Amino acid sequence: MVARNSNLAKLPGGYLFPEIGRRRKACQEQNPGARIISLGIGNTTEPLTPHITEALARAAAGLGTAEGYSGYGDEQGFASLRQAIADKLYQGRVGADEVLTSDGAKCDIGRLQLLFGNQVTVAVQDPSYPVYVDGSVIMGASGDFDSASGQYQGIVYMPCLPENQFFPDLGALPRTDLIYFCSPNNPTGAVATREQLAQLVEFALANRSIIIFDSAYSEYIADPSLPRSIFEIEGARRCAVEVSSFSKPVGFTGLRLGWTVCPRDLVFDDGSPVLKDWNRIMTTVFNGASNVVQHGGLAAVDDTGLAEMRRTVAYYMENAALIKRCLEEMGIESHGGVNAPYIWARFPGCKSWDVFARILNEAFVVCTPGSGFGPAGEGFIRFSAFGHRADVVEATERLKKLSF
Ligand code: PLP
């Protein structure tokens, strides 16, 4: 027999969303006639736009012809797509050779964890997207789980609450090798200001840390004064990598396409470039994003695609506004939902899973318990703006009948 990887045994209770799915299923079994609406998982619901659909169909049909067929491509992705991402989404702030495309940001986070190995120390926003912590645990870079605090002993948790404008007190933090930072944030919907990111970069440079900046929701930033990329900040090229994705702005959650920007200037202690090792990882354990999907990505970032992307984002942001208004009418404090598709609602004195259960069993609406994103998420609930409009409207009508 083979011994189980002991790191996996350290993960308590499994991943958050399977647990939510289990409870939803149980609720459906108890209430067979109920139509459960999900404002829970951040999965996109609206169809691909026509311009992207046409590009995908053309690319797929091309594969059936002698001239259009292609097999393996460069692991880093089409040169044209890397250039288009650098030009259109980063306004030339990063080089095409620094952009490596992939099958999504989640997968890139896992491969970055492989890149940095298990000897690194790690800091995460608390609450945060679970993959930063869980992936670090699987790699063996977390230490043991302490059930009293709900924290891994080897991970530094940076509390991000309304009281500190969702930005950690950097002066109170120990040095770590890696700092995971997500803006717009999942789950709080908070977006870091330019000043805050400048402080973060200064902190990382002073500590010789590397920021893993997750900008998967950057297209949801409507306020032009807010930074969409860490590379808008002076000095970030020497202390950050950025993961991002086509999932949330154009609905590629199922198609799978993302990218990571790893600047040439970023080096390890021994002076060797991180980009060189990142290329080595990508060419070893990844074989390139699907060629059909990359054609879809090219369409998404041309002028027509970008206009359609703005419409898709606007649709979800109208949902966010509806949910925010509903919570306001209910007298519930909420955050986010303005430059981000998540609304972070506060239920003082309540346990997140208890609020989740009430909303599920009394309104047949699925949300996400804040405590699933880290100990500082206790007492909060995340509502996602990804949903069909009619469902969001109905969910808000049902929510308004509850009182907390
Ligand atoms: N990063 C954050 C913060 C997310 O919330 C998600 C998905 O929910 C991802 C990354 C995953 O993106 P992708 O679909 O590109 O893997």
Boltz pocket constraint, residues with backbone or C-beta under 6 A from the ligand:
constraints:
  - pocket:
      binder: B
      contacts: [[A, 42], [A, 103], [A, 104], [A, 105], [A, 106], [A, 107], [A, 129], [A, 182], [A, 184], [A, 186], [A, 214], [A, 216], [A, 244], [A, 245], [A, 246], [A, 247], [A, 252], [A, 253], [A, 257], [A, 258]]
      max_distance: 6.0
